[in-house]
Amino acid sequence: MALDLEKLRGDVQAHLEQMGWPVFHGYHRMVDSLLQVNWDTERHPDFREFVTCAKNAGAKLIIFFYDSFSQDKIDHALDQLEVCDLTREEKRNYENRLKSLQAYEGFTSNLHLSFAMDGRLFVFELRTDWYEALEDILMELDAAAADMEDEGSDGPVGGGYFSNN
């Protein structure tokens, strides 16, 4: 994956305008009533295939979202790190991994195209490797925080519902 999706973002925008697509600049959220279907970007990474598919399927609107990487995301991860009960070495390892991501500040980190049809949300999504690395760190820190909560509970697992029989 390219370090920056900025050029691709511009290409997507130009292609959609050239094709005359109405574009809604927004983002999708998982909606319980919609089934999400993800485009296979591994084997079909060209967004033009997705756009052509949307057109041929009869989609009326494309939702276009991209995100620029900011220091705020790293700061959020560092805040999470502070509340985790990790060894000094583990914390230092996470801090070093997070500091290495600072080089990507301002870069386009992920890009989404989607359209809704027949109760389904069809999604084309690309993320840079370094953005996925940040998401991995955040998941690891969430898991460490959850472990701390589990260890710190005073009652039995399951919220105290158990039988005395």
N, C-alpha and C positions, 0 to 999 in steps of 0.2 A: 504494500500500500504506500502511496506517495506520502511524504512528510506533511504536505499541506494540500488540502482539497480546494484551495482558493481558485486555481485555474479551472478545475472541473466545475465548481460552483458557477463561474462565469459562463462556461460552455453550456451548462444546463439552462441557465437563464436565457441565454441567446437562442438556444434551440427551441425552447418553449415559446418565446416571442415570435420566432420565425415561423413556427407551425400554427400560430394564431390561437394557442391554448389560453383559456382563461386560467389564471394562476392565483391561488389563494396563498398568500405568504403567512403561514402559520405552522402549527405542529399538531400532530395527532396524539390523542391520549387513548389508551385502551378503554374501550367502551364495552361494558358487559354484553350489550346487545349486538355487537359486531365481532365477527370472527376475523382475526388478523391473519393474512396470508403474506408471507415474506418471499420476495423475489430472490432467486438463487444468484447472488452477485459473485459467487466463486466461479461458477461456470459461464455466467452471462453478465459480466461486469459493465457492459455498455448501457448507460441509462437510456439511450435512444431506443433500444429494444423494448424497454419497459414502457416508454412513452408511446411507441407504436402499438404495443399490446393494449394499452389503455384506450387509445383512439379506436382500434378495431373492436374492442369490447363495448364501445359506446359510452365511455366515461364522458362526463360533461365538464369536469373541473379537476385540476391537479392541485394538490396541496404541496407546497414547497417550503422546506425548512432547512436551515443550516445553522451551525453554531460555531462561534469563535472561541477559542480556548483562552481563558483568563486566569490570572493569579488567584482570583476568588475561589476557583475550584481546588487549587492546591491548598489555600488557606483553610478551606472547609475540611480537607483531609487532615491537615495538621491539627486542627481543633479536635477532630475525632481521635487522632493519635494520642492527644494529651489525656483523654479520659480512659484509655485502654490500659489494662494492667499487664504491661509487657516488660521484658527485661530491657536493660539499657542497650544491649547489643541489638535487640529486635527493633527498638525505637530508632536507633541510629541507622539501621538498615532501611527502614521506611522513610526516614528523613532524607537519606541520600537518594533513594529512588524518586521521591517527590521533587527534590531540588533539581534532578536531571531533567524533569519535565518542564521546568521554567523556561527552557530554551524555546518552547513552542508557543509561548504567550502571543496572542494575536493571530495565530494560524487558524484556519478553518479545520475543525476537528471531526465533524460529522455532518452528513448530508442526508436528507430524507426526501423522497418523492412518494406521494400516496394518492389514492383515489378510492372512493367508497362506491360500492355497487352490490346490489342484491344482498344486503345484510353483511357484507364482508368489506374489510379494509385491506386493500392491496398495497404493499409497501416495498419500496426500493430503498435500501439503506446502506451507506458506506461510512465506515469509521476508520480513522488512522490507527495504526498499531500502538502508537504512544497514548492515544486516548483510551484504547482498550486496556492498556497497562494501568492507567489511572483508575478505571472502573474496577479492575481486579484488586487494586490496593483498597479501594473503598469497600468492596465486598469483604475482603479479609478483615478490615477494621470493624465493619459491622458485625462480623462473626465473633471477633474478639470481644466486642462490647456485649454481645448477646451472651457469650460464655460467662462474662463477669456478672451479668444479671442473674443467670441461672445459679451461679455459685453463691450469690448474695441473697437468694430468697430464703426466708425463714421457715416457710411451710413446705409441705410435700409438693412434688411435681404434680401439675394438673390443677392448681388453684385451690387445693385443700379439700377437694371432693374425694373422699375415700370412705370405705365402709369399716365400721368397728366390729363387724360380725366375724 
